[in-house]
Amino acid sequence: MLERAKRLLQPSARSAVPPFMVMDVVAAAARLEAQGRRIIHMEVGQPAAGAPKTAIDAARAALSSPLRYTETLGMASLRRRIARAYAEWHGLDIDPARIAVTTGSSAGFILAFLTAFEPGDRVAVALPGYPPYRHILTALGYEPVGIETDAATRWSITGGALLARHRISPLKGVVVASPANPSGTMMTAPALAELIRTAEDAGIIVISDEIYHGLDYAFAAECAARISPDAIIINSFSKYFFMTGWRIGWMVVPPLLIRTVERLQQNLAISVPTLSQIAAEAAFDGRAELDEVRRGYETNRRILLEGLPRGGLDSFLPADGAFYLYANVSRFSTDSFAFATRMLEEAGVAATPGVDFDPMRGKSCLRLCYAGAREEMHEAVERIGNWLK
Ligand SMILES: Cc1ncc(COP(=O)(O)O)c(C=O)c1O
């Protein structure tokens, strides 16, 4: 019976995406906690706060009404509110008809890729970079093309690097993120403009992941919509609005593609959870709380940037935004998974090995998320410093 089942239930080749190594760190941390150890969690990129109070109050009030499907692209009032945010944040006039509300930015990627690409198309992504870009592309039958970035280009893909790959074998798309995960680095406005213009002139569609907008400390993050109406923008309520579990995000879609996104979402999801849409709309009114949480990240970032070098961890990519530090630990180890495991067991600090984000060079890197409480940041600095002594 088992043999028959094994033959019958062969997973598809396209589903053979790598696991997220950080989840092994999460599991190991949980085991230590079950033994009574207190672990400082800096491994998962997740804000500590729940959701803005305005969002929770609106969700509570909505619970007594019937929560039906909404329009596929989202409630009209929410789409209008998101469009207004572009005027407030960037001085941009975005037509609400271009907004598609999605189930987190994760669903936005699936919709964007299905909308823009044919099976087999090659899509460039930065290394280091957020692993699901590569893995969603693979699962959907596209070919992710990793482009290694380095300090010389502020850890971002340049037009030149993109064209060099395009000449070897044509690319159909490129995913950019600023601020980026895992590095926290940002692209300057001219660098983003150069990349988008070069890509579009070469017939390469740009997908701009702007999920960490609002969490930009070094300089203001540029919005791809200012540069081109043809870029597909992905955003989310998960990070700046700290609503990860509400699973809600949005896209800004070029007018020529919005009906395609709508048709796909009609079939893939019908609509996005209504309660989350109601809460998300109200989250925009939680400005004071959003600002306070952001200020907390800025403080945490300063604590780590000042404290970790004193303890021996002194090589980081520029921590411009988001809530990550990407540290080069090659002085100590070239096996970041083993290093993270030892740091967890011996210092009680959980971090993500870089191999999740950059399969080769990530062996020398570690990502630390500073979205936790301020006291924990001080404690992490102390624990890591004592451990590295
Ligand atoms: C760069 C980046 N993009 C997208 C996501 C997905 O977020 P969500 O689906 O919660 O919007 C994450 C989550 O960590 C991320 O770091």
PDBQT file of the ligand as one rigid body, heavy atoms in Angstrom, charges set to zero:
ROOT
HETATM    1  C1  LIG A 401      10.917  41.712   1.417  1.00  0.00    +0.000 C 
HETATM    2  C2  LIG A 401       9.634  41.058   1.794  1.00  0.00    +0.000 A 
HETATM    3  N1  LIG A 401       8.646  40.999   0.887  1.00  0.00    +0.000 NA
HETATM    4  C3  LIG A 401       7.490  40.377   1.173  1.00  0.00    +0.000 A 
HETATM    5  C4  LIG A 401       7.253  39.786   2.399  1.00  0.00    +0.000 A 
HETATM    6  C5  LIG A 401       5.930  39.078   2.636  1.00  0.00    +0.000 C 
HETATM    7  O1  LIG A 401       5.116  39.761   3.508  1.00  0.00    +0.000 OA
HETATM    8  P1  LIG A 401       3.538  39.634   3.590  1.00  0.00    +0.000 P 
HETATM    9  O2  LIG A 401       3.078  38.507   2.737  1.00  0.00    +0.000 OA
HETATM   10  O3  LIG A 401       3.251  39.434   5.034  1.00  0.00    +0.000 OA
HETATM   11  O4  LIG A 401       2.984  40.941   3.103  1.00  0.00    +0.000 OA
HETATM   12  C6  LIG A 401       8.246  39.825   3.381  1.00  0.00    +0.000 A 
HETATM   13  C7  LIG A 401       8.039  39.183   4.689  1.00  0.00    +0.000 C 
HETATM   14  O5  LIG A 401       8.904  39.082   5.513  1.00  0.00    +0.000 OA
HETATM   15  C8  LIG A 401       9.465  40.483   3.069  1.00  0.00    +0.000 A 
HETATM   16  O6  LIG A 401      10.466  40.559   3.958  1.00  0.00    +0.000 OA
ENDROOT
TORSDOF 0
